[in-house]
């Protein structure tokens, strides 16, 4: 796979990696640039005005939760040290797959030129995490290339317009696409090259954006991508949120009608068609679906529907793609009953969750969105109390129950619960903490001497070794974990 890269390149990437280490990823859900007023459900009966916004728990370790989402590992070594090539991409399966030498895990690998250094550095800095984005695990630097190891699925296929027949199925898929792009926009990023082929189907109907390249590398659109460009592109060629929203409209059109709205075979004719022609919407779909298409594909970008309003559109609400009341109730009760995690358990559980089936992550994220009443990427104690009152109970004990839940789940004590914290308590731990899962996770985290050490954990979460040294010594009275220690530690959380 070649020798080490030039000293100049190594120096540059080392600086980029250090920058990524210093940036703490706060949440797997977006950090909104503006906070909207709290929106309490109309049927909520409780008074949230006297709920304290800061909850301080006495007797906790002074160590705070850091970089819980910073799990993309950078290695200046050949990927063949850790993986073996399993299958090259072909017409039947457009992904190159590799197999982990120690665990047998099969993953996708994508390769990039050294000139794509900006993309690699951006992945490290942003550490994107969302149930509808493909999960990235490791980056390997070699002499001529970077290799990125990504998640795989036995049932992964590129999305196409003929996969779904009913509007309910289309709505379920499209809602996920919208939430993925909403997350990206709240990271102050745009895509600009979205097509239906940008998304892959994992299993029956769970969607992931697997083309992340154009989030950071802006290039001239291909002819295929041009079918998804809005009219204003031909005037200013800017990357805007409105451009992505128009692309979503074309994708939804294809999902509903199983064809493209444009027929031109050359770029010049396509340009004229996009600029001048009035799009036709046949009555083979519902009026609500046509209404959403019209708002997505408004030629005036200023009048085009906003992302935050798409999931509130009557068509999506009618299809019931959001979490159901019973799901929210069960999850709130699970938050109440789940055992409290120490810092080390939290980091390892989050590492294990990264390999959890996408449908489960998707369901949990849907519940999280339901609890985040003002849609700012986290929920407060007031929002938790409002939701608990609506879905579980409203009596004298409710306030104390919610305060106790908040103390437990808000692990970094910043008076808000992010998705990174929420999922640690909302997930069904018993179904996750199995012998095979623990065995594989230990092999991925251990060093060559078969110990999980402060150094191996620091590498995984882009933190200093001393940080995990303190955690290990305080909780384990030694600076490493054996496999037996590891199993006992994680068995205790069920």
C-alpha positions as CSV (number, residue, x, y, z in Angstrom):
1,X,0.0,0.0,0.0
2,X,3.1,2.2,-0.1
3,X,5.3,4.0,2.3
4,X,4.6,7.1,4.5
5,X,3.6,10.3,2.8
6,X,5.9,13.4,2.6
7,X,6.9,15.2,5.8
8,X,5.0,18.3,4.6
9,X,1.8,16.3,4.2
10,X,2.3,14.6,7.6
11,X,2.8,18.0,9.3
12,X,-0.3,19.4,7.7
13,X,-2.5,16.5,8.6
14,X,-1.1,16.4,12.2
15,X,-2.2,20.0,12.6
16,X,-5.6,19.2,11.2
17,X,-5.9,16.2,13.5
18,X,-4.9,18.3,16.5
19,X,-7.6,20.8,15.5
20,X,-10.2,17.9,15.4
21,X,-9.1,16.8,18.9
22,X,-9.6,20.2,20.3
23,X,-13.1,20.6,18.9
24,X,-15.6,18.9,21.2
25,X,-18.6,17.5,19.5
26,X,-21.6,18.6,21.6
27,X,-24.4,16.5,20.2
28,X,-25.5,14.1,17.4
29,X,-28.3,16.5,16.7
30,X,-27.9,20.1,15.4
31,X,-26.8,23.0,17.5
32,X,-29.2,25.7,16.3
33,X,-27.7,29.1,15.8
34,X,-30.8,30.7,17.2
35,X,-33.1,29.5,19.9
36,X,-36.8,29.7,19.4
37,X,-39.3,30.3,22.2
38,X,-40.3,27.2,24.0
39,X,-43.4,25.7,22.4
40,X,-45.5,23.8,25.0
41,X,-48.2,21.4,23.7
42,X,-51.7,22.9,24.0
43,X,-53.0,20.1,26.2
44,X,-50.1,20.3,28.7
45,X,-51.6,21.0,32.1
46,X,-48.4,21.7,34.1
47,X,-46.9,25.0,35.0
48,X,-43.3,25.0,33.7
49,X,-42.3,28.5,34.9
50,X,-40.9,27.5,38.2
51,X,-38.8,24.6,37.0
52,X,-35.1,25.3,37.7
53,X,-32.9,25.4,34.5
54,X,-29.8,24.2,36.3
55,X,-29.6,20.9,38.0
56,X,-26.5,20.2,40.0
57,X,-25.8,16.8,41.4
58,X,-23.6,16.5,44.5
59,X,-20.8,14.0,44.9
60,X,-20.2,13.5,41.2
61,X,-16.6,13.1,39.8
62,X,-15.1,16.3,38.7
63,X,-14.5,14.8,35.2
64,X,-17.0,15.9,32.7
65,X,-18.3,14.1,29.6
66,X,-16.2,15.2,26.6
67,X,-16.1,14.2,22.9
68,X,-18.7,11.5,23.3
69,X,-19.4,11.8,19.5
70,X,-15.8,12.2,18.4
71,X,-15.4,8.6,17.3
72,X,-13.8,9.0,13.8
73,X,-10.3,7.7,14.2
74,X,-7.3,9.0,12.1
75,X,-4.4,6.6,11.5
76,X,-1.2,7.3,9.6
77,X,-0.8,3.7,8.5
78,X,-1.9,1.3,5.8
79,X,-5.5,0.2,6.2
80,X,-4.3,-3.4,5.4
81,X,-2.8,-3.4,8.9
82,X,-6.4,-3.6,10.2
83,X,-8.5,-4.7,7.3
84,X,-8.3,-7.1,4.3
85,X,-9.9,-6.4,0.9
86,X,-13.1,-8.5,0.6
87,X,-14.8,-7.4,-2.6
88,X,-14.3,-4.6,-5.1
89,X,-17.3,-2.7,-6.3
90,X,-19.0,-3.9,-9.5
91,X,-22.3,-3.4,-11.4
92,X,-24.3,-5.5,-8.9
93,X,-22.8,-3.9,-5.7
94,X,-21.3,-0.4,-6.1
95,X,-19.3,-0.5,-2.9
96,X,-15.8,-1.8,-2.1
97,X,-15.9,-3.9,1.1
98,X,-13.2,-4.8,3.6
99,X,-13.2,-7.1,6.5
100,X,-11.6,-6.3,9.9
101,X,-8.8,-8.7,10.5
102,X,-9.5,-9.2,14.2
103,X,-13.3,-9.2,14.4
104,X,-14.5,-10.2,11.0
105,X,-16.7,-7.0,10.7
106,X,-17.4,-6.1,7.1
107,X,-17.3,-2.4,6.2
108,X,-17.2,-0.2,3.1
109,X,-14.1,1.6,2.2
110,X,-13.9,4.7,0.0
111,X,-10.6,6.1,-1.3
112,X,-9.6,9.7,-1.9
113,X,-6.6,11.4,-3.5
114,X,-4.1,13.5,-1.4
115,X,-5.6,16.5,-3.1
116,X,-8.8,15.8,-1.2
117,X,-7.0,16.6,2.0
118,X,-9.6,19.3,2.8
119,X,-12.4,16.7,2.8
120,X,-10.5,14.4,5.2
121,X,-9.7,17.2,7.5
122,X,-13.3,18.4,7.5
123,X,-14.6,14.9,8.4
124,X,-12.3,15.0,11.4
125,X,-13.3,18.5,12.4
126,X,-17.1,18.1,12.0
127,X,-17.5,14.5,13.3
128,X,-21.0,14.3,11.8
129,X,-23.4,12.0,13.6
130,X,-27.0,11.4,12.6
131,X,-29.1,8.2,12.2
132,X,-29.7,9.1,8.5
133,X,-26.0,9.8,7.7
134,X,-23.6,7.0,6.9
135,X,-21.5,6.2,9.9
136,X,-17.7,6.8,9.5
137,X,-15.2,4.8,11.6
138,X,-11.6,5.3,10.6
139,X,-9.4,7.3,8.2
140,X,-6.1,5.7,7.0
141,X,-3.4,7.9,5.4
142,X,-1.2,6.2,2.8
143,X,1.4,7.6,0.4
144,X,-1.0,8.3,-2.4
145,X,-4.4,8.1,-0.9
146,X,-6.7,8.4,2.1
147,X,-9.1,5.5,2.9
148,X,-12.2,6.0,4.9
149,X,-13.9,3.0,6.5
150,X,-17.7,3.3,6.7
151,X,-20.6,1.3,7.9
152,X,-22.0,-1.6,5.8
153,X,-25.2,-3.5,5.7
154,X,-26.1,-6.9,4.1
155,X,-29.1,-5.2,2.6
156,X,-27.6,-1.9,1.4
157,X,-28.8,-0.7,-2.0
158,X,-28.8,2.7,-3.8
159,X,-32.2,4.4,-3.6
160,X,-34.2,4.6,-6.8
161,X,-37.6,6.0,-7.7
162,X,-39.4,2.7,-8.1
163,X,-38.8,1.2,-4.7
164,X,-41.9,2.5,-3.0
165,X,-45.6,2.3,-4.1
166,X,-47.7,3.8,-1.4
167,X,-47.6,7.4,-0.3
168,X,-47.1,6.3,3.3
169,X,-43.9,4.4,2.4
170,X,-42.7,7.4,0.3
171,X,-43.5,9.8,3.2
172,X,-41.6,7.5,5.7
173,X,-38.5,7.6,3.5
174,X,-38.7,11.3,2.6
175,X,-39.1,12.4,6.2
176,X,-35.8,10.8,7.0
177,X,-34.1,12.5,4.0
178,X,-35.5,15.9,5.2
179,X,-34.2,15.3,8.7
180,X,-30.7,14.4,7.5
181,X,-30.5,17.6,5.4
182,X,-32.0,19.6,8.2
183,X,-29.1,18.3,10.5
184,X,-26.5,19.2,7.8
185,X,-27.9,22.8,7.5
186,X,-27.7,23.3,11.2
187,X,-24.0,22.4,11.0
188,X,-23.7,25.5,8.7
189,X,-23.2,23.1,5.7
190,X,-25.0,22.7,2.4
191,X,-24.7,19.8,0.0
192,X,-25.6,21.3,-3.4
193,X,-25.3,18.0,-5.4
194,X,-28.2,16.1,-3.9
195,X,-29.8,13.4,-6.2
196,X,-31.9,10.4,-5.5
197,X,-28.6,8.4,-5.9
198,X,-27.1,10.3,-3.0
199,X,-29.0,8.1,-0.6
200,X,-28.8,4.4,0.2
201,X,-31.4,2.1,1.6
202,X,-30.4,0.1,4.7
203,X,-32.8,-2.8,5.2
204,X,-36.4,-2.3,4.2
205,X,-37.0,1.4,4.4
206,X,-34.3,3.1,6.5
207,X,-32.4,5.8,4.5
208,X,-28.9,7.1,4.9
209,X,-27.1,9.9,3.0
210,X,-23.9,8.1,2.0
211,X,-22.5,10.8,-0.3
212,X,-20.8,13.3,2.1
213,X,-18.1,14.4,-0.2
214,X,-19.9,17.5,-1.6
215,X,-20.6,18.8,1.9
216,X,-17.0,20.0,1.9
217,X,-15.7,19.7,-1.8
218,X,-17.7,21.9,-4.2
219,X,-17.3,21.0,-7.9
220,X,-19.1,21.6,-11.1
221,X,-22.3,19.5,-11.2
222,X,-22.5,16.6,-13.5
223,X,-25.2,16.4,-16.1
224,X,-27.2,14.0,-13.9
225,X,-26.8,16.3,-10.9
226,X,-28.0,19.2,-13.1
227,X,-31.5,17.7,-13.2
228,X,-31.8,18.6,-9.5
229,X,-30.6,22.2,-9.8
230,X,-33.0,25.1,-9.1
231,X,-33.6,27.9,-11.5
232,X,-31.5,30.4,-9.5
233,X,-28.4,28.2,-10.0
234,X,-28.1,29.4,-13.6
235,X,-27.8,33.0,-12.4
236,X,-25.5,32.8,-9.4
237,X,-24.4,29.1,-9.0
238,X,-24.4,29.6,-5.2
239,X,-24.6,26.8,-2.6
240,X,-27.6,27.7,-0.5
241,X,-30.2,26.0,1.7
242,X,-32.8,26.8,-0.9
243,X,-30.8,24.9,-3.5
244,X,-30.9,21.8,-1.4
245,X,-34.6,22.2,-0.7
246,X,-35.3,22.4,-4.5
247,X,-33.3,19.2,-4.9
248,X,-35.5,17.6,-2.2
249,X,-38.5,18.5,-4.3
250,X,-37.1,16.8,-7.4
251,X,-36.3,13.7,-5.3
252,X,-39.9,13.6,-3.8
253,X,-41.3,14.1,-7.4
254,X,-39.3,11.0,-8.5
255,X,-40.4,9.0,-5.5
256,X,-44.1,9.8,-6.1
257,X,-44.2,9.7,-9.9
258,X,-41.4,7.2,-10.5
259,X,-39.9,9.5,-13.2
260,X,-38.0,12.7,-13.6
261,X,-39.9,15.9,-14.3
262,X,-37.4,16.7,-17.1
263,X,-36.8,15.0,-20.4
264,X,-33.9,17.0,-21.9
265,X,-30.8,15.0,-23.1
266,X,-28.4,18.0,-23.2
267,X,-27.3,20.5,-20.7
268,X,-28.5,23.6,-22.7
269,X,-32.0,22.2,-23.3
270,X,-32.2,21.1,-19.6
271,X,-31.2,24.6,-18.5
272,X,-34.0,26.1,-20.6
273,X,-36.5,23.5,-19.3
274,X,-35.7,24.3,-15.7
275,X,-35.8,28.0,-16.2
276,X,-39.0,28.3,-18.4
277,X,-41.2,25.3,-18.2
278,X,-44.0,25.0,-15.7
279,X,-43.9,21.7,-13.8
280,X,-47.0,19.6,-14.2
281,X,-48.4,17.6,-11.3
282,X,-50.7,14.7,-12.4
283,X,-53.6,13.8,-10.1
284,X,-52.3,10.2,-9.6
285,X,-51.1,11.3,-6.2
286,X,-53.0,13.0,-3.3
287,X,-53.7,16.7,-3.3
288,X,-51.6,17.0,-0.1
289,X,-48.6,15.5,-1.8
290,X,-49.1,17.9,-4.8
291,X,-49.3,20.8,-2.3
292,X,-45.9,19.9,-0.8
293,X,-44.3,19.4,-4.2
294,X,-45.5,22.9,-5.3
295,X,-44.0,24.5,-2.2
296,X,-40.7,22.6,-2.6
297,X,-40.4,23.5,-6.3
298,X,-41.4,27.1,-6.1
299,X,-39.1,28.9,-8.6
300,X,-38.8,31.9,-6.3
301,X,-36.3,30.7,-3.6
302,X,-37.6,33.3,-1.1
303,X,-41.0,31.7,-1.3
304,X,-39.8,28.1,-1.2
305,X,-40.9,26.2,1.9
306,X,-38.4,26.2,4.7
307,X,-36.9,22.9,6.0
308,X,-38.3,23.3,9.4
309,X,-41.8,23.5,7.9
310,X,-41.6,20.5,5.6
311,X,-42.1,17.9,8.4
312,X,-45.1,19.9,9.6
313,X,-46.8,19.8,6.2
314,X,-50.2,18.2,6.3
315,X,-49.1,15.4,3.8
316,X,-46.4,14.2,6.2
317,X,-48.6,14.6,9.2
318,X,-51.3,12.6,7.5
319,X,-48.9,9.7,6.8
320,X,-48.0,9.4,10.5
321,X,-44.3,9.2,9.9
322,X,-43.5,10.6,13.3
323,X,-43.2,8.6,16.5
324,X,-46.4,7.4,18.1
325,X,-47.6,8.2,21.5
326,X,-46.9,4.7,22.9
327,X,-43.3,4.9,21.7
328,X,-42.8,8.2,23.5
329,X,-44.4,6.8,26.7
330,X,-42.3,3.7,26.7
331,X,-39.1,5.7,26.1
332,X,-39.8,8.1,28.9
333,X,-40.4,5.2,31.3
334,X,-37.1,3.7,30.2
335,X,-35.3,6.9,31.0
336,X,-36.8,6.7,34.5
337,X,-35.8,3.1,35.1
338,X,-32.4,2.9,33.3
339,X,-29.4,2.4,35.6
340,X,-27.2,5.4,36.0
341,X,-23.9,5.2,34.0
342,X,-20.5,6.2,35.1
343,X,-18.2,8.0,32.7
344,X,-16.4,4.9,31.4
345,X,-19.6,3.0,30.8
346,X,-21.0,6.0,28.9
347,X,-18.1,6.1,26.5
348,X,-18.0,2.4,25.9
349,X,-21.8,2.2,25.5
350,X,-21.7,5.0,22.9
351,X,-19.0,3.2,21.0
352,X,-21.2,0.0,21.0
353,X,-24.3,2.0,19.9
354,X,-22.4,3.1,16.7
355,X,-22.9,-0.4,15.4
356,X,-26.5,-0.7,16.5
357,X,-29.1,-1.5,13.8
358,X,-30.2,1.7,12.0
359,X,-33.9,1.1,12.5
360,X,-33.5,1.2,16.3
361,X,-31.4,4.4,16.1
362,X,-34.0,5.9,13.8
363,X,-36.9,5.1,16.2
364,X,-35.0,6.6,19.2
365,X,-34.2,9.7,17.2
366,X,-37.9,10.1,16.3
367,X,-38.8,10.1,19.9
368,X,-36.1,12.6,20.7
369,X,-37.5,14.9,18.1
370,X,-40.9,14.6,19.8
371,X,-39.4,15.6,23.1
372,X,-37.5,18.6,21.7
373,X,-40.5,20.9,21.6
374,X,-38.8,24.0,20.2
375,X,-36.7,22.0,17.7
376,X,-33.4,23.4,18.9
377,X,-31.4,20.2,19.0
378,X,-31.9,19.4,22.7
379,X,-34.5,19.4,25.4
380,X,-34.6,21.2,28.7
381,X,-36.1,20.2,32.1
382,X,-39.2,22.2,31.2
383,X,-39.7,20.3,28.0
384,X,-39.1,17.0,29.7
385,X,-41.8,17.8,32.3
386,X,-44.2,18.9,29.6
387,X,-43.7,15.7,27.6
388,X,-43.9,13.5,30.7
389,X,-47.1,15.1,31.8
390,X,-48.6,14.6,28.3
391,X,-47.5,11.0,27.7
392,X,-47.1,9.4,31.2
393,X,-48.8,11.1,34.1
394,X,-49.6,14.4,35.7
395,X,-49.6,14.3,39.5
396,X,-47.7,15.5,42.5
397,X,-44.8,13.1,41.8
398,X,-44.2,14.1,38.2
399,X,-41.9,17.1,38.9
400,X,-39.6,15.0,41.2
401,X,-39.6,12.1,38.7
402,X,-38.5,14.5,35.9
403,X,-35.9,16.2,38.0
404,X,-34.4,12.8,38.8
405,X,-34.4,11.8,35.2
406,X,-32.7,15.0,34.2
407,X,-30.0,14.6,36.9
408,X,-29.2,11.2,35.6
409,X,-29.3,11.8,31.8
410,X,-27.7,15.2,31.6
411,X,-24.3,13.8,32.2
412,X,-22.3,16.9,31.4
413,X,-24.5,19.0,33.6
414,X,-25.1,21.8,31.1
415,X,-28.9,21.9,31.8
416,X,-29.8,20.3,28.5
417,X,-30.2,16.8,27.2
418,X,-28.6,16.2,23.8
419,X,-29.2,13.1,21.6
420,X,-25.7,11.8,22.6
421,X,-26.9,11.7,26.2
422,X,-30.4,10.7,25.5
423,X,-29.6,7.6,23.5
424,X,-27.5,6.2,26.3
425,X,-30.6,5.9,28.5
426,X,-33.3,5.5,25.8
427,X,-31.8,2.5,24.1
428,X,-32.9,-1.0,25.3
429,X,-29.5,-2.0,26.8
430,X,-30.5,-5.6,27.5
431,X,-30.9,-6.3,23.8
432,X,-27.6,-4.6,23.0
433,X,-25.3,-6.0,25.7
434,X,-24.8,-9.5,24.4
435,X,-21.8,-11.8,24.6
436,X,-21.0,-11.4,20.9
437,X,-21.4,-7.7,20.9
438,X,-19.1,-7.3,23.9
439,X,-16.5,-9.6,22.4
440,X,-16.4,-7.7,19.2
441,X,-16.3,-4.3,20.9
442,X,-13.5,-5.3,23.2
443,X,-11.4,-6.5,20.2
444,X,-12.0,-3.1,18.5
445,X,-11.0,-1.1,21.6
446,X,-8.1,-3.2,22.9
447,X,-4.4,-2.7,22.3
448,X,-1.9,-5.4,21.0
449,X,-1.5,-6.7,24.6
450,X,-5.2,-7.4,24.9
451,X,-6.0,-4.6,27.3
452,X,-8.3,-1.6,26.9
453,X,-6.0,1.2,28.1
454,X,-6.2,5.0,28.5
455,X,-4.2,5.3,25.3
456,X,-6.6,3.2,23.2
457,X,-9.6,5.0,24.6
458,X,-7.9,8.4,24.0
459,X,-7.3,7.4,20.4
460,X,-10.9,6.4,19.9
461,X,-12.4,9.6,21.3
462,X,-9.7,12.1,20.3
463,X,-8.8,13.1,23.8
464,X,-5.7,13.2,25.9
465,X,-4.5,9.9,27.5
466,X,-4.4,11.6,30.9
467,X,-8.2,12.2,30.8
468,X,-9.0,8.5,30.5
469,X,-6.2,7.6,32.9
470,X,-8.0,9.6,35.6
471,X,-11.3,7.9,34.8
472,X,-9.9,4.4,34.8
473,X,-8.0,4.9,38.1
474,X,-11.0,6.4,39.8
475,X,-13.4,3.7,38.7
476,X,-11.1,0.6,38.3
477,X,-8.1,1.4,40.5
478,X,-5.8,0.6,37.6
479,X,-5.1,2.2,34.2
480,X,-6.4,-0.7,32.0
481,X,-9.3,-3.1,31.6
482,X,-9.0,-6.8,31.0
483,X,-11.8,-8.6,29.0
484,X,-13.2,-9.8,32.3
485,X,-13.2,-6.3,33.8
486,X,-14.8,-5.0,30.6
487,X,-17.6,-7.6,30.7
488,X,-18.3,-6.9,34.3
489,X,-18.4,-3.2,33.7
490,X,-20.9,-3.4,30.9
491,X,-23.0,-6.2,32.5
492,X,-23.6,-3.8,35.4
493,X,-25.6,-1.3,33.2
494,X,-28.4,-3.7,32.2
